[in-house]
Amino acid sequence: MGVTEVRGGVDVTLTARALAVDVALLVDKIVPHAVAAEGLFTLLPGESRTVHVTGLTVQDAGALADPRVLRTANQLVTPHLVLDGGVR
């Protein structure tokens, strides 16, 4: 997972190690007013996507890998994440 500070928030780049279905960043669990620009997308193995998040700073980046924040539908059938930087 890569986090870059940009005007108005951060850009979070996620890369899948395996098929990741319905990826979501529940950033309001970190900062109540934070908003991810998109969610519930699928990533193929090796595919990356950058999501703009308003209301966060790079200092909040460590909390993004928390399994309560970085979610996928895959977690319904297996407890580990399939995204680089996620909690196993």
N, CA, C and O atoms as a GROMACS GRO file, in nm:
protein
  352
    1MET      N    1   0.086  -0.117   0.000
    1MET     CA    2   0.000   0.000   0.000
    1MET      C    3   0.090   0.122   0.000
    1MET      O    4   0.185   0.132   0.077
    2GLY      N    5   0.057   0.215  -0.087
    2GLY     CA    6   0.131   0.340  -0.092
    2GLY      C    7   0.039   0.456  -0.062
    2GLY      O    8  -0.075   0.459  -0.106
    3VAL      N    9   0.089   0.552   0.014
    3VAL     CA   10   0.010   0.670   0.050
    3VAL      C   11   0.090   0.794   0.014
    3VAL      O   12   0.205   0.809   0.054
    4THR      N   13   0.027   0.883  -0.063
    4THR     CA   14   0.090   1.007  -0.106
    4THR      C   15   0.002   1.124  -0.064
    4THR      O   16  -0.119   1.124  -0.090
    5GLU      N   17   0.062   1.222   0.003
    5GLU     CA   18  -0.016   1.340   0.041
    5GLU      C   19  -0.038   1.427  -0.081
    5GLU      O   20   0.055   1.456  -0.156
    6VAL      N   21  -0.162   1.468  -0.101
    6VAL     CA   22  -0.201   1.555  -0.211
    6VAL      C   23  -0.292   1.664  -0.155
    6VAL      O   24  -0.336   1.656  -0.040
    7ARG      N   25  -0.320   1.762  -0.237
    7ARG     CA   26  -0.408   1.870  -0.193
    7ARG      C   27  -0.545   1.813  -0.154
    7ARG      O   28  -0.609   1.743  -0.234
    8GLY      N   29  -0.588   1.842  -0.034
    8GLY     CA   30  -0.719   1.798   0.013
    8GLY      C   31  -0.724   1.661   0.075
    8GLY      O   32  -0.832   1.615   0.114
    9GLY      N   33  -0.610   1.593   0.086
    9GLY     CA   34  -0.612   1.461   0.147
    9GLY      C   35  -0.494   1.377   0.107
    9GLY      O   36  -0.381   1.425   0.101
   10VAL      N   37  -0.520   1.250   0.079
   10VAL     CA   38  -0.415   1.157   0.038
   10VAL      C   39  -0.464   1.071  -0.078
   10VAL      O   40  -0.584   1.052  -0.096
   11ASP      N   41  -0.369   1.019  -0.155
   11ASP     CA   42  -0.398   0.917  -0.254
   11ASP      C   43  -0.344   0.786  -0.200
   11ASP      O   44  -0.228   0.778  -0.159
   12VAL      N   45  -0.428   0.684  -0.198
   12VAL     CA   46  -0.391   0.552  -0.147
   12VAL      C   47  -0.387   0.456  -0.264
   12VAL      O   48  -0.487   0.437  -0.333
   13THR      N   49  -0.271   0.395  -0.287
   13THR     CA   50  -0.257   0.298  -0.395
   13THR      C   51  -0.256   0.157  -0.336
   13THR      O   52  -0.173   0.125  -0.251
   14LEU      N   53  -0.350   0.076  -0.381
   14LEU     CA   54  -0.365  -0.062  -0.336
   14LEU      C   55  -0.325  -0.156  -0.448
   14LEU      O   56  -0.358  -0.131  -0.564
   15THR      N   57  -0.255  -0.263  -0.416
   15THR     CA   58  -0.215  -0.364  -0.513
   15THR      C   59  -0.258  -0.501  -0.462
   15THR      O   60  -0.231  -0.536  -0.347
   16ALA      N   61  -0.325  -0.577  -0.547
   16ALA     CA   62  -0.375  -0.709  -0.508
   16ALA      C   63  -0.270  -0.816  -0.527
   16ALA      O   64  -0.203  -0.820  -0.630
   17ARG      N   65  -0.254  -0.904  -0.427
   17ARG     CA   66  -0.170  -1.024  -0.440
   17ARG      C   67  -0.248  -1.137  -0.505
   17ARG      O   68  -0.191  -1.224  -0.570
   18ALA      N   69  -0.379  -1.135  -0.488
   18ALA     CA   70  -0.471  -1.234  -0.544
   18ALA      C   71  -0.600  -1.158  -0.579
   18ALA      O   72  -0.609  -1.038  -0.553
   19LEU      N   73  -0.696  -1.226  -0.636
   19LEU     CA   74  -0.823  -1.161  -0.669
   19LEU      C   75  -0.882  -1.098  -0.543
   19LEU      O   76  -0.900  -1.165  -0.442
   20ALA      N   77  -0.912  -0.969  -0.550
   20ALA     CA   78  -0.972  -0.895  -0.438
   20ALA      C   79  -1.106  -0.839  -0.485
   20ALA      O   80  -1.111  -0.754  -0.574
   21VAL      N   81  -1.213  -0.887  -0.425
   21VAL     CA   82  -1.349  -0.852  -0.467
   21VAL      C   83  -1.409  -0.751  -0.370
   21VAL      O   84  -1.395  -0.764  -0.248
   22ASP      N   85  -1.476  -0.650  -0.425
   22ASP     CA   86  -1.545  -0.547  -0.346
   22ASP      C   87  -1.453  -0.484  -0.241
   22ASP      O   88  -1.482  -0.487  -0.121
   23VAL      N   89  -1.344  -0.427  -0.288
   23VAL     CA   90  -1.248  -0.359  -0.201
   23VAL      C   91  -1.310  -0.228  -0.154
   23VAL      O   92  -1.369  -0.154  -0.232
   24ALA      N   93  -1.296  -0.199  -0.025
   24ALA     CA   94  -1.348  -0.074   0.032
   24ALA      C   95  -1.252  -0.023   0.139
   24ALA      O   96  -1.197  -0.101   0.216
   25LEU      N   97  -1.234   0.106   0.143
   25LEU     CA   98  -1.160   0.173   0.249
   25LEU      C   99  -1.262   0.244   0.338
   25LEU      O  100  -1.319   0.345   0.298
   26LEU      N  101  -1.284   0.192   0.456
   26LEU     CA  102  -1.380   0.251   0.549
   26LEU      C  103  -1.308   0.356   0.634
   26LEU      O  104  -1.291   0.340   0.755
   27VAL      N  105  -1.267   0.463   0.567
   27VAL     CA  106  -1.180   0.564   0.628
   27VAL      C  107  -1.250   0.645   0.737
   27VAL      O  108  -1.182   0.707   0.819
   28ASP      N  109  -1.381   0.644   0.741
   28ASP     CA  110  -1.450   0.716   0.848
   28ASP      C  111  -1.428   0.649   0.984
   28ASP      O  112  -1.462   0.708   1.087
   29LYS      N  113  -1.373   0.529   0.985
   29LYS     CA  114  -1.336   0.464   1.111
   29LYS      C  115  -1.207   0.523   1.168
   29LYS      O  116  -1.178   0.506   1.287
   30ILE      N  117  -1.130   0.592   1.083
   30ILE     CA  118  -1.007   0.658   1.128
   30ILE      C  119  -1.039   0.801   1.170
   30ILE      O  120  -1.008   0.843   1.281
   31VAL      N  121  -1.102   0.875   1.079
   31VAL     CA  122  -1.143   1.014   1.103
   31VAL      C  123  -1.289   1.022   1.057
   31VAL      O  124  -1.318   0.996   0.940
   32PRO      N  125  -1.380   1.057   1.146
   32PRO     CA  126  -1.524   1.052   1.112
   32PRO      C  127  -1.564   1.127   0.984
   32PRO      O  128  -1.659   1.086   0.917
   33HIS      N  129  -1.496   1.235   0.950
   33HIS     CA  130  -1.535   1.311   0.832
   33HIS      C  131  -1.459   1.272   0.705
   33HIS      O  132  -1.480   1.332   0.600
   34ALA      N  133  -1.370   1.171   0.713
   34ALA     CA  134  -1.293   1.127   0.597
   34ALA      C  135  -1.383   1.053   0.498
   34ALA      O  136  -1.477   0.983   0.537
   35VAL      N  137  -1.352   1.070   0.368
   35VAL     CA  138  -1.433   1.009   0.262
   35VAL      C  139  -1.341   0.955   0.152
   35VAL      O  140  -1.253   1.026   0.104
   36ALA      N  141  -1.361   0.828   0.114
   36ALA     CA  142  -1.290   0.769   0.000
   36ALA      C  143  -1.370   0.799  -0.126
   36ALA      O  144  -1.493   0.788  -0.126
   37ALA      N  145  -1.301   0.838  -0.233
   37ALA     CA  146  -1.367   0.877  -0.358
   37ALA      C  147  -1.437   0.761  -0.427
   37ALA      O  148  -1.532   0.781  -0.503
   38GLU      N  149  -1.391   0.640  -0.401
   38GLU     CA  150  -1.456   0.524  -0.463
   38GLU      C  151  -1.438   0.402  -0.374
   38GLU      O  152  -1.352   0.399  -0.287
   39GLY      N  153  -1.520   0.303  -0.399
   39GLY     CA  154  -1.512   0.180  -0.323
   39GLY      C  155  -1.591   0.070  -0.393
   39GLY      O  156  -1.658   0.093  -0.493
   40LEU      N  157  -1.582  -0.050  -0.337
   40LEU     CA  158  -1.647  -0.169  -0.392
   40LEU      C  159  -1.604  -0.195  -0.535
   40LEU      O  160  -1.686  -0.212  -0.624
   41PHE      N  161  -1.473  -0.199  -0.554
   41PHE     CA  162  -1.416  -0.232  -0.685
   41PHE      C  163  -1.338  -0.363  -0.672
   41PHE      O  164  -1.299  -0.403  -0.563
   42THR      N  165  -1.317  -0.428  -0.785
   42THR     CA  166  -1.246  -0.556  -0.790
   42THR      C  167  -1.108  -0.535  -0.849
   42THR      O  168  -1.091  -0.461  -0.947
   43LEU      N  169  -1.008  -0.601  -0.790
   43LEU     CA  170  -0.871  -0.597  -0.841
   43LEU      C  171  -0.827  -0.739  -0.876
   43LEU      O  172  -0.844  -0.832  -0.797
   44LEU      N  173  -0.772  -0.754  -0.994
   44LEU     CA  174  -0.713  -0.882  -1.035
   44LEU      C  175  -0.574  -0.895  -0.975
   44LEU      O  176  -0.515  -0.794  -0.936
   45PRO      N  177  -0.519  -1.016  -0.965
   45PRO     CA  178  -0.384  -1.032  -0.909
   45PRO      C  179  -0.283  -0.943  -0.981
   45PRO      O  180  -0.275  -0.943  -1.104
   46GLY      N  181  -0.206  -0.867  -0.903
   46GLY     CA  182  -0.106  -0.777  -0.958
   46GLY      C  183  -0.159  -0.641  -1.000
   46GLY      O  184  -0.081  -0.551  -1.030
   47GLU      N  185  -0.290  -0.626  -1.003
   47GLU     CA  186  -0.352  -0.499  -1.045
   47GLU      C  187  -0.349  -0.399  -0.929
   47GLU      O  188  -0.360  -0.437  -0.812
   48SER      N  189  -0.334  -0.271  -0.963
   48SER     CA  190  -0.333  -0.163  -0.863
   48SER      C  191  -0.442  -0.063  -0.895
   48SER      O  192  -0.485  -0.050  -1.010
   49ARG      N  193  -0.485   0.009  -0.792
   49ARG     CA  194  -0.578   0.119  -0.810
   49ARG      C  195  -0.546   0.223  -0.704
   49ARG      O  196  -0.515   0.191  -0.590
   50THR      N  197  -0.554   0.349  -0.744
   50THR     CA  198  -0.532   0.460  -0.653
   50THR      C  199  -0.666   0.524  -0.620
   50THR      O  200  -0.745   0.558  -0.708
   51VAL      N  201  -0.690   0.540  -0.490
   51VAL     CA  202  -0.815   0.597  -0.440
   51VAL      C  203  -0.782   0.727  -0.367
   51VAL      O  204  -0.698   0.728  -0.277
   52HIS      N  205  -0.848   0.835  -0.405
   52HIS     CA  206  -0.830   0.963  -0.335
   52HIS      C  207  -0.916   0.963  -0.210
   52HIS      O  208  -1.034   0.926  -0.215
   53VAL      N  209  -0.856   1.004  -0.098
   53VAL     CA  210  -0.928   1.010   0.029
   53VAL      C  211  -0.916   1.152   0.084
   53VAL      O  212  -0.806   1.201   0.107
   54THR      N  213  -1.029   1.217   0.104
   54THR     CA  214  -1.029   1.349   0.166
   54THR      C  215  -1.041   1.333   0.318
   54THR      O  216  -1.102   1.238   0.366
   55GLY      N  217  -0.982   1.426   0.390
   55GLY     CA  218  -0.995   1.426   0.535
   55GLY      C  219  -0.889   1.347   0.609
   55GLY      O  220  -0.892   1.340   0.732
   56LEU      N  221  -0.793   1.286   0.537
   56LEU     CA  222  -0.683   1.213   0.601
   56LEU      C  223  -0.550   1.280   0.567
   56LEU      O  224  -0.540   1.354   0.470
   57THR      N  225  -0.450   1.252   0.648
   57THR     CA  226  -0.313   1.297   0.622
   57THR      C  227  -0.222   1.175   0.617
   57THR      O  228  -0.265   1.065   0.651
   58VAL      N  229  -0.099   1.193   0.574
   58VAL     CA  230  -0.006   1.080   0.570
   58VAL      C  231   0.021   1.025   0.710
   58VAL      O  232   0.059   0.909   0.724
   59GLN      N  233   0.000   1.105   0.813
   59GLN     CA  234   0.017   1.056   0.949
   59GLN      C  235  -0.088   0.951   0.984
   59GLN      O  236  -0.068   0.871   1.076
   60ASP      N  237  -0.200   0.951   0.914
   60ASP     CA  238  -0.307   0.853   0.937
   60ASP      C  239  -0.283   0.723   0.861
   60ASP      O  240  -0.360   0.628   0.877
   61ALA      N  241  -0.179   0.717   0.778
   61ALA     CA  242  -0.157   0.606   0.686
   61ALA      C  243  -0.147   0.470   0.755
   61ALA      O  244  -0.196   0.370   0.702
   62GLY      N  245  -0.086   0.465   0.871
   62GLY     CA  246  -0.072   0.338   0.941
   62GLY      C  247  -0.204   0.271   0.972
   62GLY      O  248  -0.213   0.148   0.974
   63ALA      N  249  -0.306   0.349   0.996
   63ALA     CA  250  -0.438   0.294   1.030
   63ALA      C  251  -0.512   0.239   0.909
   63ALA      O  252  -0.610   0.166   0.925
   64LEU      N  253  -0.466   0.271   0.787
   64LEU     CA  254  -0.536   0.225   0.667
   64LEU      C  255  -0.530   0.073   0.650
   64LEU      O  256  -0.621   0.015   0.592
   65ALA      N  257  -0.425   0.008   0.699
   65ALA     CA  258  -0.411  -0.137   0.686
   65ALA      C  259  -0.491  -0.214   0.790
   65ALA      O  260  -0.497  -0.337   0.784
   66ASP      N  261  -0.550  -0.145   0.886
   66ASP     CA  262  -0.632  -0.212   0.987
   66ASP      C  263  -0.743  -0.290   0.918
   66ASP      O  264  -0.809  -0.236   0.829
   67PRO      N  265  -0.765  -0.416   0.954
   67PRO     CA  266  -0.868  -0.496   0.888
   67PRO      C  267  -1.010  -0.443   0.905
   67PRO      O  268  -1.101  -0.486   0.834
   68ARG      N  269  -1.030  -0.350   0.997
   68ARG     CA  270  -1.162  -0.287   1.010
   68ARG      C  271  -1.177  -0.170   0.914
   68ARG      O  272  -1.287  -0.118   0.896
   69VAL      N  273  -1.066  -0.127   0.852
   69VAL     CA  274  -1.066  -0.014   0.760
   69VAL      C  275  -1.054  -0.062   0.615
   69VAL      O  276  -1.135  -0.025   0.530
   70LEU      N  277  -0.954  -0.142   0.587
   70LEU     CA  278  -0.932  -0.197   0.453
   70LEU      C  279  -1.008  -0.329   0.445
   70LEU      O  280  -0.967  -0.428   0.505
   71ARG      N  281  -1.118  -0.330   0.371
   71ARG     CA  282  -1.208  -0.446   0.367
   71ARG      C  283  -1.224  -0.498   0.225
   71ARG      O  284  -1.218  -0.422   0.128
   72THR      N  285  -1.245  -0.628   0.214
   72THR     CA  286  -1.282  -0.690   0.087
   72THR      C  287  -1.388  -0.796   0.116
   72THR      O  288  -1.399  -0.845   0.228
   73ALA      N  289  -1.464  -0.831   0.013
   73ALA     CA  290  -1.560  -0.939   0.028
   73ALA      C  291  -1.489  -1.072   0.053
   73ALA      O  292  -1.548  -1.165   0.109
   74ASN      N  293  -1.362  -1.081   0.013
   74ASN     CA  294  -1.284  -1.201   0.038
   74ASN      C  295  -1.280  -1.236   0.187
   74ASN      O  296  -1.271  -1.353   0.223
   75GLN      N  297  -1.288  -1.136   0.272
   75GLN     CA  298  -1.281  -1.158   0.416
   75GLN      C  299  -1.402  -1.234   0.469
   75GLN      O  300  -1.401  -1.280   0.583
   76LEU      N  301  -1.505  -1.247   0.389
   76LEU     CA  302  -1.622  -1.325   0.432
   76LEU      C  303  -1.591  -1.474   0.433
   76LEU      O  304  -1.655  -1.551   0.506
   77VAL      N  305  -1.493  -1.516   0.351
   77VAL     CA  306  -1.461  -1.658   0.342
   77VAL      C  307  -1.321  -1.692   0.392
   77VAL      O  308  -1.291  -1.808   0.416
   78THR      N  309  -1.235  -1.592   0.406
   78THR     CA  310  -1.100  -1.615   0.456
   78THR      C  311  -1.058  -1.494   0.541
   78THR      O  312  -1.086  -1.381   0.503
   79PRO      N  313  -0.993  -1.517   0.653
   79PRO     CA  314  -0.963  -1.406   0.744
   79PRO      C  315  -0.851  -1.314   0.701
   79PRO      O  316  -0.838  -1.204   0.756
   80HIS      N  317  -0.768  -1.354   0.604
   80HIS     CA  318  -0.655  -1.268   0.568
   80HIS      C  319  -0.688  -1.184   0.445
   80HIS      O  320  -0.770  -1.222   0.362
   81LEU      N  321  -0.623  -1.072   0.436
   81LEU     CA  322  -0.642  -0.982   0.323
   81LEU      C  323  -0.556  -1.026   0.205
   81LEU      O  324  -0.455  -1.094   0.222
   82VAL      N  325  -0.598  -0.988   0.087
   82VAL     CA  326  -0.526  -1.024  -0.034
   82VAL      C  327  -0.460  -0.903  -0.098
   82VAL      O  328  -0.422  -0.906  -0.215
   83LEU      N  329  -0.448  -0.795  -0.021
   83LEU     CA  330  -0.389  -0.671  -0.072
   83LEU      C  331  -0.254  -0.649  -0.006
   83LEU      O  332  -0.238  -0.673   0.114
   84ASP      N  333  -0.157  -0.603  -0.083
   84ASP     CA  334  -0.027  -0.571  -0.026
   84ASP      C  335  -0.042  -0.464   0.080
   84ASP      O  336  -0.115  -0.366   0.060
   85GLY      N  337   0.024  -0.481   0.190
   85GLY     CA  338   0.019  -0.384   0.298
   85GLY      C  339  -0.092  -0.411   0.398
   85GLY      O  340  -0.099  -0.346   0.502
   86GLY      N  341  -0.179  -0.506   0.366
   86GLY     CA  342  -0.289  -0.537   0.456
   86GLY      C  343  -0.246  -0.630   0.568
   86GLY      O  344  -0.140  -0.691   0.563
   87VAL      N  345  -0.329  -0.639   0.668
   87VAL     CA  346  -0.301  -0.727   0.782
   87VAL      C  347  -0.333  -0.870   0.742
   87VAL      O  348  -0.438  -0.897   0.685
   88ARG      N  349  -0.243  -0.961   0.772
   88ARG     CA  350  -0.265  -1.102   0.737
   88ARG      C  351  -0.333  -1.174   0.851
   88ARG      O  352  -0.360  -1.293   0.841
   0.00000   0.00000   0.00000
